[in-house]
Amino acid sequence: MHLITTYGVRCFMSLSEQTIQIVKATAPVLAEHGETITRHFYQQMFSQNPELLNIFNATNQKTGRQQAALANAVYAYAANIDNLGALTGAVQRIAHKHASFNILPEQYPIVGKHLLEAVAHVLGEAATDDILNAWTEAYGFLADLLIEVEEGIYRENEQLAGGWRGTRKFKVVNKVQESELITSFYFEPVDGLPVADYQPGQYIGIYLYPEHSEHRCIRQYSLSDAPDGKRYRISVKREGEGETQGMISHYLHDHVQIGDVVELCPPSGDFYLNNRSDAPVVLLSGGVGQTPMLSMLNSLSSKNPGQSIIFVHGAINSRVHAFDQHVRDIAEKNDNIEQVLFYDEPTGDCSAHHYAGRTDLELIREKIDLPGAHYYFCGPLGYMAMVKASLQGWGVTEDRLHYEVFGPHKNL
């Protein structure tokens, strides 16, 4: 069997046929008990290795999104253990996320120990020695694969002009309120040296130490501008209130100021613009999901003037809609670029939108259902599921659909 990655083709011969058959046979069991196993796994791992709380997002733990994402990933691995090529995209996505957390090889045995103990605990007598031995072998195999792919990402980031490995200190050089909910932060390196370019659509990991948190917090935010080799920009939505409040988004808005120093990991992510194609591009976003789309739009606007680009965005109303004037200016200056706006609940002060109500792609099908077009979309899960279903209903093939889920990945 083999798995093709960005970093070449690696052949695997180490998994025994018995292990493959046992792991594949246990896939239905994982589908049934996966989230119970992963909840137990995280509880035990954090109680015995509290230092790992410096890596994981506590909010995703509370909501169960992290447990569900891990359960789905483990099930996908079991179900495709005899066809790992089907998991190439998932491996890339996980490896890029791990790289932004600066995951190290020595952390994999810790995870493996607790994961296998969780399987044994939840399955009880059903977890025979043969099953546990097979999963021990399968986990080691997957860990070696991820370690190799992640090392490739670290090495590539380090070798880029302006690149680095691990974290690097950056100063906040500007802070701009873009709407009632979204604020942009501009970062330049403390050492004054250039910074690595990135693919439009990628994200960056930011390491923060809030005074009210006992743990370091790492978050990923999409880069919201075209690369320029000098600075990075993220645009962050103030998430929730009360019990649903996003701790780090509020911390950034309320406490991080111009002149503060933070640590950043190099840009990562497997969701990015295909710069090699002249096919029409349709950028679709809901809410703060427009941030990677802005990076793509800003990059495209300075390139091929003959390439058709449609920027479709949905917001609640003008009060929370960021970058409206910026996108409008780009569209006015470029005959090949058009903006289409949906406002869910427009107020009397709203005038820039084209449609009132939630985004309905059928209303603009004539405009965006273009031969050979590539579609990039990001936003709330419900929004993205609607976009994907609509485009697939029109016959758009999977290879022309590209999307990013903020936080733990979820298949639409």
N, C-alpha and C positions, 0 to 999 in steps of 0.2 A: 504494500500500500504506500501511497505517497501523499504529501500535502504540499501544494504549491503556494509559496508565500512571496511577498514583495522582495524578500531577501534570498530568493533562489528556490530550488527544489531539494528537499531533504527526503531521503528514502528511509523508511522505518521497517525494520525486520525483527524488532525485538519482542513484539507482542505475540504470545503463543496463541495458537488456534483455540485452545481451551479457554483462555482468558477472553478472547473475542466473543466466543459463543456464550460464556457465562454472563459477561457484561451486557451483551445485547439482550439476553433473556431476562435480565433484571430491569430493563428499561420500563416496562409497565408498572413495576413495583415503585420505581422512582417517580413515575407520573402520579401515582396515588399518594405516596408519602413524602414527596420531595420537600414541600415547605415545612412539614413537621421536622424532617431531618435537618434542614438548614437553620431553622430556628434554634434547635438544640445545639447545633454546631456553633453558631455565633455566641450563644450564652456561655457555653463551656470554654470556648477559645478566649473570649474577653475576660472571663473570671480568672483564667490561668495565665493569660498573656495580656495584661491590661495595656501594655505599651502599644498594642495594635490599635487601640482606640484613637491613636494619633493619626491613623490612616483613614478609617471608615467614617462615613457620613452618619452622624447620630440620627438625623431626621429620617433618612432612608431606612434606618434600622427600626425606628418607631412606627413608621407607616407600613412596614413589611415589604417595601419595594426591593430592598437589597436581598431579602430572603427569597422572594419570588424569582428575581433575576438569576440568583445562583442555582435555584432548583431547576429552572428552565435550561440553564447552561449545562448542568450535570446530566439532565435527561437527554438533551440534544447530543451530548458526547456519547452516552450509552447507546442511543438509537442509531448513531452513525459510526460506531466504532469500526465497522468493516468498510466504511466509505468516508474517510476523513477529509477527502477533497471537498465534500459538501460543507465542511465547517471552516473553510478558508476565511470567509468573511468574518465569521464569529471570532476566530483566533486573532485576526488582525485587529478587530475592534477591542477585544479584551486586552491584547498586548499594548495597544496605544493608550488605553485607560490606565493600565498598570504602570506604563512609562511615566505618565503624568503624576503618579503617586510615588515614583522612584522605588518601585517594588524590587527587592533584592533576592538573589537565589536562596540565601539562607532562611528566608521566610517561608518558602514552599514546604519544607518538612513540617513546620508548625501547623500550617493549614491542613496538610495531609493527615497528620496524626488526629486532629480533632474531627475532621470530616469522616474518617473511617470509624472513629469511636461513636460518632453520632449515628452512622448507619447501623452499627452493631446495637446501639441502645434502642433505636426506634423499631428495628425489625426483630429484635429479640432472638428467639430460637430459629427464626427463618434465616438469620444471617449465619449461614454455615461457614466453616473454615474455607471451603472452596470458593464461596462468594467473596469473603473478605480478602483472601489471597489474590483473587482475580482483580478486585478493585484496588488493592495495594499496588499491583503491577500496572494497572491501567492509569492510576493517578500519577505514579512516578513517570510513566511515559508522557502524559500530558504536561506535567510540570517541566520535564526536560525540553519539550517542544516550546512552551511559553518562555522559558528562560532563554532559549536560543533566539527566538523572534524578538524578545525584548532587548536582548543584548545588541541585536542588529539595529534596533531603533535608537538605543543609547549611543551606539558608535556612529550612526549616521548623523544624529543631532550634534555630536561632538565635533565631527569633521566638517560640518557646514561652515561657510564663512560667517563669522559672528555667532557660531553655535557654542554649546557647552553641554556638560553632563551633570545631572543632579540639579541643584538649585543655584540661582544667581540673584544677587541683590539688585533691586530696581527701586527707583524713587518715583513717587507720584508727582508728576510735573503739571498735571491739570486735572480738574474735576468739573464736569459740565452737566447740569441738570437738563435732560432732553425732553422730559415730560413730567407729569405729576408722579409717575412711578419709576421712570428709568433715568439712571445717571451714568455718564461715561467717565472712565478713569484712564488716564494716559500715563504710561510707564516708560522711563528711560533708565538704562543701566547705570548703576553707581560708578562703575569703572570707566565710563565714558567711551567704551569701545562699541563698534557696530553690533547689531543684533541680527540673528538669523532670519531670513525670509521664511515664509510659510505658504502653504497652499490655502487659497481663500476657502473658508468653511471650517478650518481647523480651530481647535480650542487651546487654551493655555491653562496650566495648573498654577494656582496661587496658594501660598502657604501663609496662614495667618495665626496669630496668637492672641485672641481676644481676652481681655482682662477677666471677663466673667465666665470663661471656659477653662476647665482644668486640663483640657487636652488641646494640642495643636489641631487646627482645622485646615483641610485641603479641599479646595473646590475647583471645578473646571468651568471656565467661561469662554464662550466663542469669541474669537477675535473679530471685531466689528468694523475693521477698515482694511483697505488694501495694504500689503506689506510695503515698507519704505526703507528698511534696513537701519532705522534709527530708534523707533519706539513701537510700543504695542498699545492697542486700545481695546478695552472691554466695555460693554454697556450692560449694566446690571439692573434688573427689575427688583424693586422692594417687594418681597414675597410675603403675603399673608399678614395676619394680625392675631394677637392673642396666642392661643394654643397652636395655631397653624403658621405662626410667624417663622420665616426663614431666618435663622440666627445670623448667618454670615451675610446675607444680603442686607439686613438691617444694620449690621456692624459696619459694612462698607459705606452705606449711605450716611450713617450718623457719626461715625468715629474716624474713618480713614480720611485724611486731609492731605492737601498739597504739601509736599516736603516729607511725608512719611515714607519709610523704607519697608518694602515687602520682599518676599522671596518668590521667584517664579521658576517653574520648570520650562524646558523648551516646548514650542508648539507641538501638538500631537493631534491624532484623529484620522480616521479613515473615510470621513465624509468631507469631500472637497470637490471643487470645480474641475471639470475636465477642460484644461486650457488648450488641448490639442485638436478640439473639434470646432468647426465653424457652423455646426447645426444650430437651429434656433434654441434659445434657452428660456425656460419659464421658471421664475423664482416665486414660490408661494410660501407665505408665512402668516402665522397668527400670533398676535401679541409680541412678546419679546423674542419669539422665534425668528424675527427678522434679522437678528444680529449676524448670523453667518451669511444670510442673504445680502446684507449690506457690504460685507467683505467681498462677496462675489460680484455684486453690482459695481462697486467702486473699481474693481480690477478690470471688469469687462468694458466699462465705459471709456477706458483709455486704450483699448486694443482695436479690434476689428470693427470699423464703422459700418460694415455691411451685414453684420450678424444681428438677427432679430432677437430682442430681449424684452420680455414682458415681466414686469414686477407687480405681483398680485399680493396685496396685504389686507388683512382683516384686523381691526381694532374695535374697542368698545365705542370710543368717540375721540374727538380731537384732543381732549384733556390728557388722555393717556397715550396718544399716538406720538411716538418719537420719530424724528428724522423726516417728517413729512415734507418740509420745505427743501431739505437736502435732496431727497429723491425727485421732487418736482423740478428742481433746478437741473438735475442731470437729464431728466426726460425732455425738458425744454431745449437743452443744448444739443441733444443727440436725436436725430430723426429715427434712428433704429431702436430707440428705447421708449417704452410706454409704461406708465403706472396705472394700475386699477385698484381702487380702494373700496372696501366694504366696511361700514360702521354698524356694529350690532345694535347700538342704542344711541343714535345721533341726537344731540341736543340742538336747541335753537341757534347755538353759536357755530355749529358745524356746517361747513360749506365745501370742503375739499373732496368729500367722498362721492363716488359714482353710484353706489348702491347702499340702501338701508337694509339692515338685517344681516344675519350670519352669512358667511361666504357660501355662495351657491355657484359652483363651477359651470352648471348648465346654462346659467345666464350669460357666461362669457365663452362658451365652448367655441363659437366661431372665431374668437380672437386667439385662443390658446391651443386649440387642437390642431397642431401644425405638423406636417410630415417630418419625421425624423427628429422632432424636438426632444430635448432632455429636460426633465422636470426635477427640480430640487425643492424640497419642502421641509418645513420645521415649524413646530408650534405645539400646543397642547395635544395629548394623545388622541382625543376625540377628533380634533381638527385633522390630524395627519391620517387617521383611519378613514375619514371622509374623503380626503384628497386622493389617497391611494385607491379606494374603492371606485371613485368616479373615473379616474384615469384608466384603471384596468377595465372598467366597463366600456370605455371608448376603444379598447384594444391596444392601449399603450403597453409595450412589452416591458418585462421586469428589468432588462438591462438599461432602460431609459428612465427608471425611477430611482431617485437618490434621496435619502432622508436621514435626519439626525434626531435621536431621542435624547432630551436633556435628562441627566441622571442615569440610573441603571437601565440598561437596554431592555426594550420590550418589542416583540414582534407585533406588527400591526395586523 
